[in-house]
Amino acid sequence: MIIPFFKYQGAGNDFIIIDNRSKEFQLNTIHIQKLCNRHFGIGADGLMLLEKSHTADFKMVYFNSDGKESTMCGNGGRCIVAFAKQLNIIQQHATFEAIDGMHYAEILENNKIRLQIQNVSKIEGEKENYTLNTGSPHYVKIVDNLNTINVIEEGRKIRYSDKFKQQGINVNFMQIVNNTSIAVRTYERGVENETLACGTGVTACAIVLEHIRNEHLNKITVHTLGGELLVEYTRQNNTFKDIFLTGNADFVFKGEIDIKFNHHENI
């Protein structure tokens, strides 16, 4: 079967997106792995299906490049909003259904998408190491040597540690630049590699900065390998709400690929 696909990227986090409102395409784990493979497929950090929703403008179904359906992806959420605009499903505002619940988003100028992230009320850890969930589970480690740290090696140690290896966790290394700015590099579970950015990861890092400093800054600029992102929030005691992630969501290219559904091991 010939499948039309679209490629988008947000801060270097790249995704294959398929319009599946007709429910015509039933992809299995091996299909998704090969489609996301950068040598034998299209190449991407993840794949998303845009489907119909009875309660929102559309539904987002997200898979990591390992082929498994995963938790919320912040940069993917912003990219699928841009895709929905390209399909004329939405105009400047959107609500969509994801695995962690409903999300609101708005389209700004210069291809920027502002996406609402779920509230955060639980942060565990102290000193330099924290865990929290921003739609996906994250480990945040504060470091002073972000440019030289071996993100893949150090990230895997934490991700596959006894505490996290069963469910997996995304590992973020955060360096504080100043009161309103941080730099972040992320090892993503499901990709099992460093990605150029992670939307829910930079959100987690910004919240950790506020958690440890308690300055009610409400806005943190985050520098990643793939570009700059902005995290906004409101803090009420130990709960973070009205969390928004803003950054670019750019169309890269579109194409078609032939998937042989009768032989699940082949594409």
C-alpha positions as CSV (number, residue, x, y, z in Angstrom):
1,M,0.0,0.0,0.0
2,I,1.2,3.5,-0.9
3,I,1.2,5.8,2.2
4,P,1.5,9.6,1.8
5,F,3.6,11.1,4.6
6,F,4.8,14.5,5.8
7,K,8.0,15.3,7.6
8,Y,8.1,18.0,10.2
9,Q,10.7,19.2,12.7
10,G,10.6,21.2,15.9
11,A,14.0,22.4,17.3
12,G,15.6,19.6,15.4
13,N,13.3,16.9,16.9
14,D,12.0,15.4,13.6
15,F,8.8,13.4,12.9
16,I,6.9,11.5,10.3
17,I,3.3,12.5,10.3
18,I,0.5,10.5,8.6
19,D,-3.1,11.7,8.0
20,N,-5.0,8.6,9.3
21,R,-8.5,10.1,9.8
22,S,-9.8,7.4,7.5
23,K,-8.2,4.7,9.8
24,E,-6.9,3.2,6.6
25,F,-3.3,2.7,7.8
26,Q,-2.6,0.1,10.5
27,L,1.1,0.2,11.2
28,N,2.9,-2.4,13.3
29,T,6.1,-2.0,15.3
30,I,8.3,-3.2,12.5
31,H,6.8,-0.8,10.0
32,I,7.4,2.1,12.3
33,Q,10.9,1.1,13.1
34,K,11.8,0.9,9.5
35,L,10.0,4.1,8.5
36,C,12.0,6.0,11.3
37,N,15.3,4.3,10.4
38,R,17.7,7.0,9.0
39,H,19.5,4.5,6.7
40,F,16.7,2.3,5.3
41,G,13.6,4.4,5.8
42,I,12.5,8.0,5.9
43,G,14.3,8.8,9.1
44,A,12.8,10.4,12.2
45,D,12.8,10.5,16.0
46,G,9.2,9.4,16.0
47,L,6.0,8.9,14.0
48,M,2.6,10.3,14.5
49,L,-0.9,9.5,13.3
50,L,-3.4,12.3,13.1
51,E,-6.8,10.8,13.7
52,K,-10.4,11.9,14.2
53,S,-11.5,12.8,17.7
54,H,-15.1,13.0,19.1
55,T,-14.1,15.5,21.7
56,A,-11.4,17.7,20.0
57,D,-10.2,19.0,16.7
58,F,-8.1,15.8,16.2
59,K,-6.3,13.0,18.0
60,M,-2.5,12.6,18.2
61,V,-1.2,9.0,18.3
62,Y,2.6,9.0,18.9
63,F,5.2,6.3,18.5
64,N,8.9,6.5,19.3
65,S,11.4,5.3,16.6
66,D,11.5,2.0,18.4
67,G,8.0,1.4,17.1
68,K,6.2,1.5,20.4
69,E,3.4,3.8,21.2
70,S,4.7,6.3,23.8
71,T,3.8,9.0,26.2
72,M,3.3,12.7,25.3
73,C,5.8,14.4,23.0
74,G,6.0,18.2,23.3
75,N,7.8,18.9,20.1
76,G,5.7,16.3,18.3
77,G,2.6,18.0,19.7
78,R,3.6,21.3,18.2
79,C,4.4,19.7,14.9
80,I,1.1,17.9,14.6
81,V,-0.7,21.2,15.3
82,A,1.2,22.8,12.3
83,F,0.2,19.7,10.2
84,A,-3.5,20.1,11.2
85,K,-3.3,23.7,10.0
86,Q,-1.8,22.5,6.7
87,L,-4.8,20.2,6.4
88,N,-7.2,23.0,7.2
89,I,-8.5,21.1,10.2
90,I,-7.8,24.2,12.3
91,Q,-6.9,27.8,11.9
92,Q,-5.1,29.6,14.7
93,H,-6.2,27.6,17.7
94,A,-6.6,23.9,18.4
95,T,-7.6,21.4,21.0
96,F,-6.4,17.9,20.5
97,E,-6.5,14.6,22.3
98,A,-3.2,12.8,23.3
99,I,-2.3,9.9,25.4
100,D,-2.0,12.1,28.5
101,G,-5.3,13.9,28.0
102,M,-6.5,17.1,26.2
103,H,-4.1,19.8,25.0
104,Y,-4.6,23.4,23.8
105,A,-2.4,25.1,21.3
106,E,-2.1,28.3,19.3
107,I,-0.3,29.2,16.2
108,L,1.9,32.3,16.4
109,E,4.0,34.1,13.8
110,N,7.1,32.7,12.1
111,N,5.9,29.1,12.3
112,K,5.9,29.1,16.1
113,I,3.5,26.9,18.0
114,R,2.5,27.5,21.7
115,L,1.4,24.3,23.3
116,Q,-0.1,23.7,26.7
117,I,1.5,21.0,28.8
118,Q,-0.3,19.1,31.6
119,N,0.0,20.5,35.2
120,V,2.8,19.3,37.4
121,S,2.4,18.8,41.1
122,K,5.0,16.2,42.0
123,I,8.7,16.7,41.9
124,E,11.1,14.3,43.6
125,G,14.8,14.6,44.3
126,E,17.3,17.0,45.8
127,K,20.6,18.8,45.1
128,E,21.4,17.9,41.5
129,N,19.0,15.1,40.6
130,Y,15.2,15.3,40.1
131,T,12.3,13.3,38.6
132,L,9.0,14.5,37.4
133,N,6.3,13.9,34.8
134,T,5.4,16.5,32.2
135,G,3.3,14.2,30.1
136,S,6.3,11.9,29.8
137,P,8.6,10.8,32.7
138,H,11.8,12.8,33.1
139,Y,15.1,12.7,35.0
140,V,16.8,16.0,35.4
141,K,20.5,16.2,36.3
142,I,22.1,19.6,36.9
143,V,25.6,19.8,35.5
144,D,28.4,22.3,34.9
145,N,29.9,20.6,31.9
146,L,27.1,20.3,29.4
147,N,29.2,20.8,26.3
148,T,31.6,18.0,27.2
149,I,29.4,15.5,28.9
150,N,28.9,12.1,27.1
151,V,25.1,12.3,27.0
152,I,24.6,8.9,25.4
153,E,26.8,7.0,27.8
154,E,25.7,8.9,30.9
155,G,22.1,8.9,29.8
156,R,22.0,5.2,29.3
157,K,23.4,4.5,32.7
158,I,20.4,6.3,34.3
159,R,17.8,5.1,31.8
160,Y,18.8,1.4,32.3
161,S,19.5,1.6,36.0
162,D,17.6,-0.8,38.2
163,K,15.2,1.9,39.2
164,F,14.2,2.9,35.7
165,K,15.0,0.1,33.2
166,Q,11.6,-1.5,33.3
167,Q,9.5,1.5,32.3
168,G,12.3,3.7,31.0
169,I,12.9,7.4,31.6
170,N,14.1,10.3,29.6
171,V,17.3,11.8,30.9
172,N,18.0,15.5,30.7
173,F,21.3,17.2,31.5
174,M,20.7,20.8,32.4
175,Q,23.2,23.7,32.8
176,I,22.0,26.9,34.4
177,V,23.0,29.9,32.3
178,N,21.4,32.6,34.4
179,N,18.2,33.2,36.3
180,T,16.0,33.1,33.2
181,S,18.0,30.8,30.9
182,I,19.2,27.2,30.8
183,A,20.8,24.9,28.3
184,V,19.6,21.3,28.0
185,R,20.7,18.1,26.3
186,T,18.5,15.0,26.4
187,Y,18.8,11.2,26.1
188,E,15.4,10.0,25.0
189,R,14.0,6.6,25.8
190,G,12.4,4.9,22.8
191,V,14.9,6.6,20.5
192,E,17.7,5.3,22.8
193,N,20.0,8.1,21.7
194,E,20.5,11.8,22.2
195,T,18.0,14.0,20.2
196,L,18.5,17.6,19.2
197,A,15.7,18.6,21.6
198,C,12.9,17.2,23.7
199,G,9.9,19.3,24.4
200,T,8.6,17.7,27.6
201,G,12.2,17.4,28.7
202,V,13.0,21.1,28.4
203,T,9.7,21.8,30.2
204,A,10.8,19.5,33.0
205,C,14.1,21.3,33.3
206,A,12.5,24.7,33.4
207,I,10.2,23.6,36.2
208,V,13.1,22.1,38.1
209,L,14.9,25.5,37.9
210,E,11.8,27.2,39.4
211,H,11.4,24.4,42.0
212,I,14.9,24.9,43.4
213,R,15.1,28.7,43.2
214,N,11.5,29.6,43.9
215,E,11.7,33.0,42.2
216,H,8.4,32.9,40.4
217,L,10.0,34.0,37.1
218,N,7.2,32.4,35.0
219,K,9.2,32.3,31.9
220,I,12.5,30.4,31.1
221,T,14.4,30.4,27.8
222,V,15.9,27.0,27.0
223,H,18.8,26.5,24.6
224,T,19.1,23.1,22.9
225,L,21.3,21.6,20.2
226,G,18.3,22.1,17.8
227,G,17.4,25.7,18.7
228,E,15.7,27.8,21.3
229,L,12.5,27.0,23.1
230,L,10.5,29.0,25.6
231,V,8.7,27.6,28.7
232,E,6.1,29.6,30.5
233,Y,4.2,28.6,33.7
234,T,2.4,29.8,36.8
235,R,3.4,28.4,40.2
236,Q,0.9,28.1,43.0
237,N,2.6,26.6,46.1
238,N,4.1,23.3,44.8
239,T,1.8,23.1,41.7
240,F,2.8,24.3,38.3
241,K,-0.1,25.1,35.9
242,D,-0.7,27.1,32.8
243,I,2.5,25.5,31.4
244,F,3.2,26.4,27.8
245,L,6.0,25.3,25.5
246,T,6.7,27.6,22.5
247,G,9.0,27.1,19.5
248,N,9.2,26.5,15.8
249,A,7.4,23.7,14.0
250,D,8.6,23.5,10.4
251,F,7.4,21.5,7.5
252,V,10.4,19.8,5.9
253,F,9.0,17.7,3.0
254,K,6.3,15.3,1.9
255,G,6.4,12.0,0.0
256,E,5.0,8.6,-0.5
257,I,6.3,5.2,0.6
258,D,5.1,1.7,-0.3
259,I,4.5,-0.6,2.7
260,K,3.8,-4.3,2.1
261,F,1.2,-5.0,4.7
262,N,1.0,-8.7,3.6
263,H,4.6,-9.2,4.7
264,H,5.0,-7.5,8.0
265,E,8.8,-7.9,8.0
266,N,9.3,-6.0,4.7
267,I,8.8,-2.4,3.5
